[in-house]
Amino acid sequence: MRSLAADTLARMGSVDAVPALFVLLRDPDARVVQSAVAAIQALGVAETERYAIDAARNADPTVRRAGMRILAYFAFPSSIETL
């Protein structure tokens, strides 16, 4: 259900949902995390870079990996140090 919600938010273009999608990177279900990453990549708002850098520095390896995937997708110049 959470995975479907993330997919739907991306399809609707709900850019206001991006902060909530980053919270889903902590979900124990890998499908939810993947859907959240895909939605974040589809929506990409100005705050995405800051949230992704924070995620890439997270102590949780799942969150950290998702953050790095988002940073790599967007290739933000400021993320080179983080990667």
C-alpha positions, -999 to 999 in steps of 0.1 A, spaced: 0 0 0 28 25 9 46 16 -23 15 23 -44 10 56 -26 46 67 -35 40 57 -71 7 76 -72 22 107 -58 49 106 -85 22 102 -112 2 130 -98 32 153 -98 28 160 -61 60 179 -55 48 189 -20 51 152 -11 89 150 -16 98 155 21 74 127 31 88 105 4 123 109 20 108 96 53 98 64 34 135 57 27 135 43 63 107 18 56 116 -18 63 100 -30 30 125 -27 1 96 -22 -24 85 9 -5 120 23 -5 124 16 -42 91 33 -50 100 63 -28 134 66 -47 116 64 -80 90 90 -70 117 114 -57 136 110 -89 104 117 -109 95 148 -89 129 163 -82 123 196 -64 148 222 -52 150 206 -17 158 172 -32 196 178 -31 196 188 6 174 158 16 194 134 -5 227 145 10 213 141 45 200 106 35 234 97 20 250 105 54 225 86 74 237 58 98 211 34 84 227 16 54 194 13 36 187 50 38 223 58 29 222 36 -2 189 52 -13 203 87 -8 233 79 -28 212 65 -56 192 97 -57 224 118 -57 239 98 -85 206 101 -105 206 139 -104 244 143 -105 243 173 -82 278 189 -83 277 195 -46 272 158 -40 306 146 -52 321 149 -17 292 128 -3 296 101 -29 
